């Protein structure tokens, strides 16, 4: 049976990098933080589904 994981080029280093960015931007105004994180994630090639999860995590750090 084929291993059918759908990570769409998403690797742990990308996730770690995004979490670091979230922590770095957490003191910024919420709209600036959301824009900066979205642009950074897009540069890393992160899909919309992963952005949803990242946004949820960002909410735990003060919201996006």
N, C-alpha and C positions, 0 to 999 in steps of 0.2 A: 504494500500500500504506500502511495506517495505521501510524503509529508506536505501538508497543504497549509502552511502558515502564510499569512498575508501581511508581511511587514513593509511592503512597497518601498524598498530602499531605505528603510528607517532603521538605524542602528543605535546601539546603546551610547556610543560617543556623541551622537546627535542629541539624544535625550539629555545626557549629562550637560552638554553645552547649552541647551535651552533652559534647563533648570538653573544653571549658573546665570544666564541672562535674566531670567525671572527674578532671581535674588538681587542682581545688580540693579534692575530697573524698578524694584518694588517701592522705592521712595519717590519716584517720578509721579507727576500728575497722571491720573488713570488713562486719559486719551493718548497722551504721549507714550506711556508704557505699552498700551495695547498696540499702537502703531509700530513702535520700535520692535516689539516681540514678533509681530506679524511679518514685518520686513525681514527680520533675522531668520525666522523659520522658513520663509519663502526662499531665501538664499541657500538654505540647507536642503531644499527640495522636500520639505515636509508637507504631507497631504492634508486636506481639509479635515479628515477624520482625526488625524493626530493633533491638528490645531485645536479641535474641540476639546480633546483631553488636556492639552496644554493650557487652554483657557480656563478649564475647570481648576487645574492646579494653581493657576495664577489667581483665581478667585480666593483660594485658601491663603494666598499671600497678600490679599488686600484688594482683589478684584481686577478685572480687565474691562 
